[in-house]
Amino acid sequence: MEGLLSVILGLLSLWFTLAFLMIVLPSIFGLSLGISELYIKILVKTLEWATLRIQKGIREKRAEVQKIPSSNVIIQRDHTTMEEAIAGLRRGDFELSDAFYYCKKGLEAIVEDEVTQRFTSEELVSWNLLTRTNINFHYISLRLTVVWVIGVFVRYCLLLPLRVTLATIGILSMIVGTTLVGKLPNSETKNWLSDLVHLTCSRILVRALSGTIYYHNKQNKPQKGGICVANHTSPIDVIILTNDGCYAMVGQAHGGLMGVIQRATVKACPHVWFERSEMKDRHLVTKRLREHVADKNKLPILIFPEGTCINNTSVMMFKKGSFEIGGTIYPVAIKYDPQFGDAFWNSSKYGIVSYLLRIMTSWAIVCNVWYLPPVTREEGEDAVHFANRVKSAIARQGGLTELSWDGGLKRAKVKDTYKQEEQKNYSMMIIGNGSSARGSVAAD
Amino acid sequence: MGSRASTLLRDEEIEEIKKETGFSHSQITRLYSRFTSLDKGENGTLSREDFQRIPELAINPLGDRIINAFFPEGEDQVNFRGFMRTLAHFRPIEDNEKSKDQNGPEPLNSRSNKLHFAFRLYDLDKDDKISREELLQVLRMMVGVNISDEQLGSIADRTIQEADQDGDSAISFTEFVKVLEKVDVEQKMSIRFLH
């Protein structure tokens, strides 16, 4: 019995020593042993092979039947505007067929809409050998199944324990490290140590996700006293960015594990956490951020102006608040490669722990980060316009669809004002300039 | 992974829907995945709230009426079959369907059925007549607060006057069809479903 216990203890300590030597130590110095690069290379080859097999299998099996639903595009939408669709040649006056336009629009939205599908996981072009994405991909061949079984073994029996170990080390050292640093008096050394702790821990955590990140245009990296805005897919965006430089985070104060981390880190580094009730007070938020930006020695602020996680296929409305503060904005585009694992956190469906487990049992997190040239608000430009300009730049760089809808629609209902807008446009059309009924000339 | 079983559609069901609606196999599976993603209650049916959650539909002035069209009289849930049946009205009319034998049941996407769909948006009490009151309700939904009662009333009167042939101050389906004789219903009431 005692023998068994000592063997287990021995194994455990060996495990932790290995994890420490191979991963934690290199993390502190920001080195890489090249293992994850090799792993990704093997993965890419395997997935390429699997895609070929699947395509072949499908061709053999049911050549005459349909192709695989390669994307979730169901219809080709009609982008005719109301004016074109209804007015045609006529001007003014209601006709019974005007309802057709709204009918068609409505049915199109039911079949496929721009918004709700951004809050569910992106559909894959080809099966990436993860069980959960297998809805559209059925049994193909024995060889593929064998590879899948090996994959399951590797992911659950080898990678998962390693990743959980690393994540535990990362999170614990983050909490302990920042708490210790927080005890020091404010000084250069404290800032330096705080940066070191943040960097080291996020490097460990990135390794816990087998993260491979490609940073582009590092010359545009956010500078002190600036505001970094990025598109938002998941809480791990923060780790991805911190891996390459420290930021002061702005966000809502959470409970649970997130809360513990938040309270520890704020001691070492001037993050800004708001209580839910404070968040509503826009003036307070703006004021605290202004104060932060005014101090040129403070780390750049990191803000996700979408305010919610989107499935990484699009960028939604940027809330104007972050663009009212002033100062230099450093836009950053983050695009994950969905082939290796779905980074999107569907927070209305999964809790943070089950989300992290899903990530840790995926193949890897592979993503591209583009630093865009810094921008400032132009003379006479309002915050909304400025926000849209930055959003467009991020969407273009990341290859994401640009939407004007509010990400808040994930939870809230759409505001009535949008419907009123539609009604107003239609009214204008049937009664012209709104002053008289029939026979009036419609103003363009 | 227990939920996966319920997300699969049986082949017999697909065949039946295919026959009834004319959608292709892959269209049906794709629309099924859309159906399940709208089904937040995960019970295999959609409620009115499930539809209202689509922002683009929520801002549609006739959104409520369109949603209504999916629900049979007195019911507040619609299953996949019913969902598909309503959608089928909006399939474009294909060339081979035009020349189909005239004896079989009329396809859901025929010109007449498309018109009937639109007619029912107006005809709330389902008495096969659009009364002045019913027309005013739809008009009000479309224009919101931007047009006065008086003006809207005169629009309704004119519309009925132009359509009414039997002098009952209401629009019957026959009269509705007559008024829209020259309208390209096939184009205006069809969605381009991809194969």
Boltz contact constraints between the chains, C-beta under 6 A:
constraints:
  - contact:
      token1: [A, 66]
      token2: [B, 25]
      max_distance: 6.0
  - contact:
      token1: [A, 66]
      token2: [B, 26]
      max_distance: 6.0
  - contact:
      token1: [A, 69]
      token2: [B, 26]
      max_distance: 6.0
  - contact:
      token1: [A, 69]
      token2: [B, 30]
      max_distance: 6.0
  - contact:
      token1: [A, 74]
      token2: [B, 30]
      max_distance: 6.0
  - contact:
      token1: [A, 75]
      token2: [B, 191]
      max_distance: 6.0
  - contact:
      token1: [A, 75]
      token2: [B, 192]
      max_distance: 6.0
  - contact:
      token1: [A, 75]
      token2: [B, 193]
      max_distance: 6.0
  - contact:
      token1: [A, 76]
      token2: [B, 192]
      max_distance: 6.0
  - contact:
      token1: [A, 94]
      token2: [B, 155]
      max_distance: 6.0
  - contact:
      token1: [A, 96]
      token2: [B, 179]
      max_distance: 6.0
  - contact:
      token1: [A, 97]
      token2: [B, 180]
      max_distance: 6.0
  - contact:
      token1: [A, 97]
      token2: [B, 183]
      max_distance: 6.0
  - contact:
      token1: [A, 99]
      token2: [B, 118]
      max_distance: 6.0
  - contact:
      token1: [A, 99]
      token2: [B, 121]
      max_distance: 6.0
  - contact:
      token1: [A, 100]
      token2: [B, 188]
      max_distance: 6.0
  - contact:
      token1: [A, 100]
      token2: [B, 189]
      max_distance: 6.0
  - contact:
      token1: [A, 102]
      token2: [B, 60]
      max_distance: 6.0
  - contact:
      token1: [A, 102]
      token2: [B, 61]
      max_distance: 6.0
  - contact:
      token1: [A, 102]
      token2: [B, 62]
      max_distance: 6.0
  - contact:
      token1: [A, 105]
      token2: [B, 60]
      max_distance: 6.0
  - contact:
      token1: [A, 106]
      token2: [B, 57]
      max_distance: 6.0
  - contact:
      token1: [A, 106]
      token2: [B, 60]
      max_distance: 6.0
  - contact:
      token1: [A, 106]
      token2: [B, 63]
      max_distance: 6.0
  - contact:
      token1: [A, 106]
      token2: [B, 66]
      max_distance: 6.0
  - contact:
      token1: [A, 107]
      token2: [B, 90]
      max_distance: 6.0
  - contact:
      token1: [A, 107]
      token2: [B, 191]
      max_distance: 6.0
  - contact:
      token1: [A, 108]
      token2: [B, 191]
      max_distance: 6.0
  - contact:
      token1: [A, 109]
      token2: [B, 54]
      max_distance: 6.0
  - contact:
      token1: [A, 109]
      token2: [B, 56]
      max_distance: 6.0
  - contact:
      token1: [A, 109]
      token2: [B, 57]
      max_distance: 6.0
  - contact:
      token1: [A, 113]
      token2: [B, 54]
      max_distance: 6.0
  - contact:
      token1: [A, 113]
      token2: [B, 56]
      max_distance: 6.0
  - contact:
      token1: [A, 115]
      token2: [B, 55]
      max_distance: 6.0
  - contact:
      token1: [A, 116]
      token2: [B, 54]
      max_distance: 6.0
  - contact:
      token1: [A, 120]
      token2: [B, 37]
      max_distance: 6.0
  - contact:
      token1: [A, 409]
      token2: [B, 55]
      max_distance: 6.0
  - contact:
      token1: [A, 414]
      token2: [B, 55]
      max_distance: 6.0
  - contact:
      token1: [A, 414]
      token2: [B, 58]
      max_distance: 6.0
  - contact:
      token1: [A, 414]
      token2: [B, 59]
      max_distance: 6.0
  - contact:
      token1: [A, 418]
      token2: [B, 59]
      max_distance: 6.0
  - contact:
      token1: [A, 419]
      token2: [B, 59]
      max_distance: 6.0
  - contact:
      token1: [A, 420]
      token2: [B, 144]
      max_distance: 6.0
  - contact:
      token1: [A, 422]
      token2: [B, 59]
      max_distance: 6.0
  - contact:
      token1: [A, 422]
      token2: [B, 61]
      max_distance: 6.0
  - contact:
      token1: [A, 423]
      token2: [B, 61]
      max_distance: 6.0
  - contact:
      token1: [A, 423]
      token2: [B, 143]
      max_distance: 6.0
  - contact:
      token1: [A, 423]
      token2: [B, 144]
      max_distance: 6.0
  - contact:
      token1: [A, 424]
      token2: [B, 146]
      max_distance: 6.0
  - contact:
      token1: [A, 426]
      token2: [B, 142]
      max_distance: 6.0
  - contact:
      token1: [A, 427]
      token2: [B, 143]
      max_distance: 6.0
  - contact:
      token1: [A, 427]
      token2: [B, 146]
      max_distance: 6.0
  - contact:
      token1: [A, 427]
      token2: [B, 147]
      max_distance: 6.0
  - contact:
      token1: [A, 437]
      token2: [B, 151]
      max_distance: 6.0
  - contact:
      token1: [A, 437]
      token2: [B, 154]
      max_distance: 6.0
